[in-house]
């Protein structure tokens, strides 16, 4: 049994703390003392996850948990820097998905900027609606770290019950998938809100995955990671699930609602709104073609109406579906060509 501290009492932090409390000694840290007191007394997170009764053995506190074997940072990206600083050199796993506004840094780079690269840490990502996880429904996640031993050990600690946890050494790929899928979910929400049909939804998801993969590879990730849980899996869930906040942003934009009003009514953070701008900056810097991200950014910034953005995407010139990078072409050209053998007759 591990001593685990979940830092952040939003929906996902509360859900994960409730599930892990079944087999570990877990403390859920809430920044707001009033919220911590109310949750400890009522055994519910009335603001973020009111449907779930917290297990009796789950402690909820506002004072910083000391002496934990593992810290799970369940804050938005905007709060990760402060939490990482307070964590010191303790083993830290972050659950946030996106880029830091202004710097464009991925979560692992934010953590490294605060406490260096030697302290053990990693990202937990994948298709996981908090409410379903809290209800004990099955889910599968990926724990990624550049320290392979830490990834494997921590995945084993978190794995259990109806939550399956895989491990990976591709930290950049896992984080890119978790970040950019939110932008694509906004795009799919817009298309669905405009009534463009399921054919359009399938096309957007597929081409969105292609954009995610191109950016992920350009930033050092691996293409096959983006085809896994943290990429394709999370994209499918976030783009189609009714619990998706980013999809709801897209639906509301399609109805003509103003973005500030949408975000006020949401009550939760929709990371895709900030991620679109940062992803587009990175795409420009690395010369990665991301037309869907570009269209979503234009809608979010008020430069295009949702219907106009769709028309611009449809008006793009036809091109090859799957592009082979220059590096892969050079490798293929360098391979020695062998003469094909004629198959022997079995008659």
Buried (B, 14 or more C-beta within 10 A) or exposed (E): EBEBBBBBBBBBBBBBBBBBBEBBBBBBBBBEEEBBBBBBEEBBBEBBBEEBEBBEEBBBBBEEBEEBBBBBBBBBBBBBBBBBEEBEEBBBBBBBBBBBBEEBBBBBBBBBBBBEEEBBBBBBBBBBBBBBBBBBEEBBBBBBBBBEEBBBBBBEBBBBEEBBBBBBBBBBBBBBBBBBBBBBBBBBBBBBBBEBEEEBBEBBBEBBBBBBBBBBBBBEBBBEBBBBBBBBBBBBBBBBEEEBBBBBBBBBBBEEBEBEEBBEEBEBBBBBBBBBBBBBEBBEEEEBEBBBBBBBBBBBEEEBBBEEBBEBBEEEEEEEEEEEEEEEEEEEEEEEEEEEEEEEEEE
